[in-house]
Amino acid sequence: MKQKFCSQIFKFRDMKERHSSLRRTLNKLQAQSSTQRKGVYRHHHDHQVFAAEILQEIFNIFSKNLTQSAWDETSIVRFQNGLYQQIQRLEACLRTQMEKELTKPESEELQLTSRRVKKYFQEIDAFLKEKQYSLCAWEIIRVEIPRCFVLIDKLTRRLSN
């Protein structure tokens, strides 16, 4: 039992390190976009894309097998609905911007950041599967996800600058 718990703690630490890596990647993107790229459009567009992508990945995670979580079903549905609404709003903004102005092809840095976001959430999904969507695994994810919302908050605050 103790060994199993320790194994999960190590997995959690690994996930925290990966989250830090994701945060550094997004911060690097922000720094690069404000110093190297020309035009506010690209800067705002990038941040909106990544905020929408992170929200979509969180939505996907919380649409998985939640039967072993001890969470109130009404709260989960409310959370999923809130995520869905935010995703729809961001996507509507992105569509409007794309109609107004042609989007430049994504740089290698943006593609790399997108792959890192997807990899981060694939690892969360793999962790849940490995732990068979156990209550303990969901609790670890419940602690992890608010960190993603902090990143989204930082990205969206930068949109108003």
CORCOR-V603145 format. One record per residue. N is the residue number from 1. RES is the residue in three letters. BURIAL is I if it has 9 or more other C-alpha atoms within 8 Angstrom, else O. Layout:
n-><N/N>
res-><RES/RES>
burial-><BURIAL/BURIAL>
This chain:
n-><1/2/3/4/5/6/7/8/9/10/11/12/13/14/15/16/17/18/19/20/21/22/23/24/25/26/27/28/29/30/31/32/33/34/35/36/37/38/39/40/41/42/43/44/45/46/47/48/49/50/51/52/53/54/55/56/57/58/59/60/61/62/63/64/65/66/67/68/69/70/71/72/73/74/75/76/77/78/79/80/81/82/83/84/85/86/87/88/89/90/91/92/93/94/95/96/97/98/99/100/101/102/103/104/105/106/107/108/109/110/111/112/113/114/115/116/117/118/119/120/121/122/123/124/125/126/127/128/129/130/131/132/133/134/135/136/137/138/139/140/141/142/143/144/145/146/147/148/149/150/151/152/153/154/155/156/157/158/159/160/161>
res-><MET/LYS/GLN/LYS/PHE/CYS/SER/GLN/ILE/PHE/LYS/PHE/ARG/ASP/MET/LYS/GLU/ARG/HIS/SER/SER/LEU/ARG/ARG/THR/LEU/ASN/LYS/LEU/GLN/ALA/GLN/SER/SER/THR/GLN/ARG/LYS/GLY/VAL/TYR/ARG/HIS/HIS/HIS/ASP/HIS/GLN/VAL/PHE/ALA/ALA/GLU/ILE/LEU/GLN/GLU/ILE/PHE/ASN/ILE/PHE/SER/LYS/ASN/LEU/THR/GLN/SER/ALA/TRP/ASP/GLU/THR/SER/ILE/VAL/ARG/PHE/GLN/ASN/GLY/LEU/TYR/GLN/GLN/ILE/GLN/ARG/LEU/GLU/ALA/CYS/LEU/ARG/THR/GLN/MET/GLU/LYS/GLU/LEU/THR/LYS/PRO/GLU/SER/GLU/GLU/LEU/GLN/LEU/THR/SER/ARG/ARG/VAL/LYS/LYS/TYR/PHE/GLN/GLU/ILE/ASP/ALA/PHE/LEU/LYS/GLU/LYS/GLN/TYR/SER/LEU/CYS/ALA/TRP/GLU/ILE/ILE/ARG/VAL/GLU/ILE/PRO/ARG/CYS/PHE/VAL/LEU/ILE/ASP/LYS/LEU/THR/ARG/ARG/LEU/SER/ASN>
burial-><O/O/O/O/O/O/O/O/O/O/O/I/O/O/I/I/O/I/I/O/O/I/I/O/I/I/O/O/I/I/O/I/I/O/O/O/I/O/O/O/O/I/I/I/I/I/I/I/I/I/I/I/I/I/I/I/I/I/I/O/I/I/O/O/O/O/O/O/I/O/O/O/O/O/O/I/O/O/O/I/O/O/I/I/O/I/I/O/O/I/I/O/O/I/O/O/I/I/O/O/O/O/O/O/O/O/O/O/O/I/I/O/I/I/O/I/I/I/O/I/I/O/O/I/I/O/I/I/O/O/O/O/I/I/I/O/I/I/I/I/I/O/O/I/I/O/I/I/O/O/I/I/O/O/I/I/O/I/I/O/O>
